[in-house]
Amino acid sequence: MKKYTYTDKKDTRSGFGAGLLEAGKKNDQVVALCADLIGSLKMNDFIKEFPERFVQVGIAEANMIGIAAGMTIGGKIPFTGTFANFSTGRVYDQIRQSVAYSNKNVKICASHAGLTLGEDGATHQILEDIGLMKMLPGMTVINPCDYNQTKAATMAIAEYEGPVYLRFGRPVVPIFTDADQKFEIGKAWMVNEGADVSIFATGHLVWEAILAGEKLAEEGIDAEIINIHTIKPLDAEAVLKSVAKTGCVVTAEEHNRLGGLGDSIAQLLAVNNPTPQEYVAVNDSFGESGTPEQLMTKYGLDADHIVAAVKKVIERKNKNA
């Protein structure tokens, strides 16, 4: 198992803020809009540098999406910012009609996604957003794993033509990817090569998958770990190549097991290479208040649950051998 270490922890939303500032420096067409959550979205530095390129919409998320769609007609590259629940569920009609249907170049940037929002509870912990967004034709869906990758992804989508949903979070997590990385939309990242099982993880669950891989290695299980930061378009080539080698799959995500990364992998495998698969995801329920650590454990999203899923799927594979 390849060894990953870290010297610092930061929230992925701060990676978005840093990436937005850099994107603004590179391209004067980049603009930002916020629905009364500047501090939470870490937009302060962009606003300080480019006050004339920022619009405070207020608590009017549907208006924000409509304004952003209109700004693209004049050549602007709008980045909208609010919590993931408000970025998707509250404004789904506006996204479908004004952005996706007409393929507008809007970057929908969503913080505080998933359970790790923590104490704010179920009303704010959206676990359906990846499913909602990946079903929209033409929508790219990205869920990076740490501060550096989120910063790189933010800069990359500024150069990409078309609607994008960028998902990130509130808790501080280890920074373990390269600071100077080149983010390739739709290209999976091989975290660790292995032969016994394929673990496809996204977002905060990538680090948990690494911890799980270390525990599995101590038991003689050689896990291949792949970071699926772009859920749509899915890197089908990377998935199928890995599964052809290992013969079984675990998917890991901070999302409902219905409609997320696991479903995308399962659909691909059902058509191309039916394979035993286990899900590490929220099992069709809402969240609740608690610390991120408490919730990740209670809802089965930590390294120990990934280890258990791996053992279960390998047992299934061996029964079918």
Secondary structure, DSSP 8 states (H G I E B T S, - for coil): ------S-EEEHHHHHHHHHHHHHHH-TTEEEEESS-HHHHT-HHHHHH-GGGEEE--S-HHHHHHHHHHHHHTT-EEEEEEEHHHHTTTTHHHIIIIIITTT---EEEEES-SGGG-TT-TTT--SSHHHHHHTSTT-EEE---SHHHHHHHHHHHHTS-S-EEEE--SSEEE--S-TT----TT--EEEE--SSEEEEE-TTHHHHHHHHHHHHHHTT--EEEEE--EEES--HHHHHHHHHHH--EEEEEEEESSSSHHHHHHHHHHHH----EEEEEE-S----SS-HHHHHHHTT-SHHHHHHHHHHHHHHHHHH-
